[in-house]
Amino acid sequence: MRNRNNSSSFVMLLIMALIVGGALYVYFSSTFERNKPVITLQNNNGYWNLKSPLQLKIKDDSGVKAYKVIMKSNSGTTTLVNEQLLIPKKNLTLSIKPPREAYTMKDKEITITVQAEDVSKWNFLKGNSSIVAYKFIIDRKRPQVNIIDNSYKISRGGSALVIFQAQDANLKNLYIESNDKKHFKAEPFYKKGYYIALLAWPVQNSGFRATIIATDKAGNITRAYVPLYLKDRQYRLSKIKLSDRFLKGKIANLAEDFEETQGVTKPLEQFKIINEKVREKDNALIHKYTSVVPQEMISSFKIHKMYPLKDAEVVARFGDHRKYYYHGKYISQAYHLGLDLASHAMAPIKTQNGGKVVFADFNGIYGNNPIISHGLGLYTIYGHCSSLDVAVGDEVAPNSVIAKSGKTGYAMGDHLHFGVLVQGIEVRPQEWMDKKWIKLNISDIIKRAKKIINGQ
């Protein structure tokens, strides 16, 4: 009797062990995984132009065995995709094309429903499934772009102005793209829907083209070419011989101050590092501060001709392409992207235009280097100053003394490195020192554009 009871207990324990083991197997086995497929619609902002395919991703730990995409509108329900996979996949990337009748659809809103099933044996062998619905506003109309007025021409290394209209109920991005993929920002101008922007042709580039690009939330794009006559201005190429006196004097002294030249003892290596790496870092700082464009609406942009150093002589011109040689061997190169002016030692530097000081500190090869914003992405910089009379955040009035000339940084003698930048690009200071050029390319454009906008 006792043996029979023992046998029964053993059988019961065995059954219980099998049940527990089976439950644990079902619970932990990947065959019975319980996670539903994850459905993701890429770049979804609730708008669709019924032109660009929708990009879907479906992920599942056990593998997706089937999926369906359905479009529902007032016109009815359309199945866009319905696929059973012979070989389940854990990651699916799908490009869902619009329906054939998209061009005739008049619906303003639609719903896209995505269903997915996996190969798991969970849920009584039925597996896991997911259903996600996305609502879209249909927008097939491209933004409207009309150029109101612009400068007649632009010179290599120079600037130009464009004023245009851009309208779209769902406008997302608006900028002017050059042929080298530089994006110029536009600032709201005068009345709603109108914009103004300064453009710049980098002196290092052989060509220039500017295109206004407007995109909306649905992905519709409009491109409008800015009709500018191009003047390919020539700049000087200078071959400069490096002397031992220069290398062991000025360069050796500079090398003591820069982190990049610490531990470097060879004069030519010091020069190359300062002329290339240090210059690149210092220019990057200038470009960072001068790339900011205000976004509040403006109605005018008054600018006076610039001449920051009274009775000064030009000692180095903008755009000079300098190549350096030592004993006939090429060492390095650089572009001189400012105008060097010399008067007398520690001469007062004045800005003829008001603005805000965005930087006023030591900047490597430029020495003491204030940077002033004049609005519309136009900036002036002043290098090698012996002293600064302004600080960051100061609002500078026209004809104010902001600093004194000097020879701080990479300067052989007391002078001012005067630079003008448009949205982070160095441009010819001579244009902004010319009253006639400013009138033809800035003042007259703004005046005519206002008359056109007012319908006169």
DOSELUM-639252 format. One record per residue (C-alpha): residue in one letter; x, y, z. Coordinates in steps of 0.1 Angstrom, whole numbers, plus 5000, padded with zeros to 4 digits. Example, Ala and Ser with C-alpha at 12.3 -4.5 7.8 and 13.67 -1.06 7.14 Angstrom:
2
a512349555078s513749895071
//
This chain:
456
m500050005000r502950235009n504750154976r501550244957n501250574975n504950644968s504450564931s501450794929s503351074946f506251034922v503951044892m502251354905l505651524911l506751424876i503551564861m503951884881a507651904870l506651864834i503952124837v506352374854g509052294829g506652344800a505452664815l509052784820y509852684784v506852874770y507653174792f511353204783s511553044749s512053284719t509453074701f506853214724e508153574727r505453814737n506554154722k504354304696p505954424663v507154784665i505855004636t507555334630l506755594603q509955794595n509856174593n506156194602n504856544608g501256484598y501556604561w501756414528n502056544493l500956214477k504156224457s507056114479p506755754493l506155704530q509055534547l508055264572k510055044595i508754734612k510854544638d510154224657d512253994679s510853674664g510353804628v507553964609k505553714588a502853954573y502054314570k499354534555v499054904547i495555054542m494555404532k491155534543s489655854529n486255994522s486355824488g486755484504t489355234516t492355124495t494954854503l498354994494v500354684504n499354334516e502254084518q502853744534l506553674538l507853334530i510953404551p510153614582k512353924588k513254094621n513754424604l511754564575t512254894557l509354974534s508755254509i504955294505k504055454473p500955674469p497855504453r497355524415e494455754420a496456004440y496456274412t492656274412m492056264449k490256564464d490456454500k492156704525e492756434551i493456064550t494355784575i497055524569t496655214589v499654964592q499154614605a501854364613e502054004625d504953804638v505853434639s505753384676k503653094690w502353314718n498653394722f497653024716l499852994685k498353304669g501353524675n501553894683s500154164661s500254544660i497954804644v498955164641a496955444624y498455774611k496456074601f497656304573i496756644559i497056624522d499056914507r500156894470k500657264464r504257394462p505257714480q505058034460v508258224455n508558554437i511758764435i510859134441d514259284434n517959214437s521359354430y522259364393k525559184397i527959024422s531759014420r533958734431g534658814467g531759054468s528159094481a524659124467l521159174481v517858994472i514359074484f511658814476q508158684486a507558334499q504158204507d502757864519a500257774546n502557494558l505957654551k508857464568n512257574555l513357884536y516857964526i519158064496e521557794485s524757874466n526457644442d528857524470k525857434492k526257734515h522857814530f522158184534k519358274558a516658524549e515158774574p511458874574f511159214556y508559494557k505359294554k504358934562g505458684535y508458904523y512158834530i515459004526a518958854525l522558944518l524558704496a528358654493w530558504467p533658354484v536858484469q538258124467n535458004445s535558034407g531758054402f528658154420r524958074418a522158154442t518857964444i515958044468i514657714482a511257694499t509957364513d506657294532k505757034558a504456794531g507756794513n506757014483i509757214471t510057534451r513357664436a513858014423y517158124407v518358474417p519358644384l522758794391y525358904365l528658754376k531858954375d534958744379r537358984396q540958894396y543058894428r546858904433l548958594437s551958664459k554958444463i556558524496k560058414505l560458324542s563658454559d565458304588r565158634606f561358624603l561158254613k563458294643g561958624653k558158674649i557258304644a559358184673n557658444695l554158344683a554957974688e555358034725d551758154728f549857884708e548957544722e549357394687t553057474686q554057364721g556957114718v557557204682t561157334678k561657344640p560957704627l559357584594e557057354612q556057624636f555257854607k553257594589i551157514620i550457884627n549657964591e547357674587k546057514619v545957814641r544558034613e541857774606k540857774643d540858154646n538858184614a536357924627l535758144657i535158444635h532758244612k530858124642y530058464655t529358614621s527058344608v524058454630v521258624611p518358804631q514858674625e512758964636m511059164608i512859474596s511659754574s514859924565f518659864565k520660184565i524360154562h527060424558k530260384539m532960234561y536460374567p537560284602l541060444602k541460814593d544160904568a545260544565e547260384538v546360044524v549359814531a547659474521r544659414500f541659184503g541858854484d545658824481h546558454476r549758414494k552158124488y555158094510y558557954500y561757874519h564957844498g562757784467k560657514483y556957564487i555857554524s552357674528q549557914516a546758134528y544258394516h544358744530l540658804537g540759154550l542059504542d545259604561l545259984569a548160174585s548160524599h550160594630a550960384661m547860324683a545560514660p541860544670i539560294652k536060424645t533060244632q530860454610n527860234616g526160144648g525959784659k526259534687v529659394699v529459014697f533058934704a535859144720d538858934730f542258794719n541858564689g545158404680i546758544648y544258834648g545358944682n542859174700n539859134678p536459304683i533559184661i530459404655s527059304641h525359564620g522259354613l521059144583g524058914588l526559194581y529559204604t532859394607i536059274624y539059464635g542359274640h545659334658c544359604681s546659734708s543659794731l539859754732d537360024742v534259794739a533059474755v530659194744g527059314745d527859684740e525559874716v527960084696a526860424683p527960544648n531360714648s532460564681v536060474689i536060104696a539760024698k543260144688s545459994661g548459774671k550459474663t549059204685g548858854670y550358784636a551359134627m554759274617g553959634624d551259864638h548159844615l544559744614h543259424597f539759534587g537359264576v533659264564l531658944565v528258844552q526758544570g530258404579i531858474545e534558734541v533758984514r535559284498p535659574523q536159814494e532459764483w531259864518m533660164517d532060294485k529060524489k527860464453w528060084456i525960094488k523360304471l523060094440n523259754457i521559814490s519560134495d518060154460i517059784461i515259824494k513460144482r512259994449a511159674467k508959864491k507260044462i506559714445i505259554477n502959854483g501659814447q502860154435
//
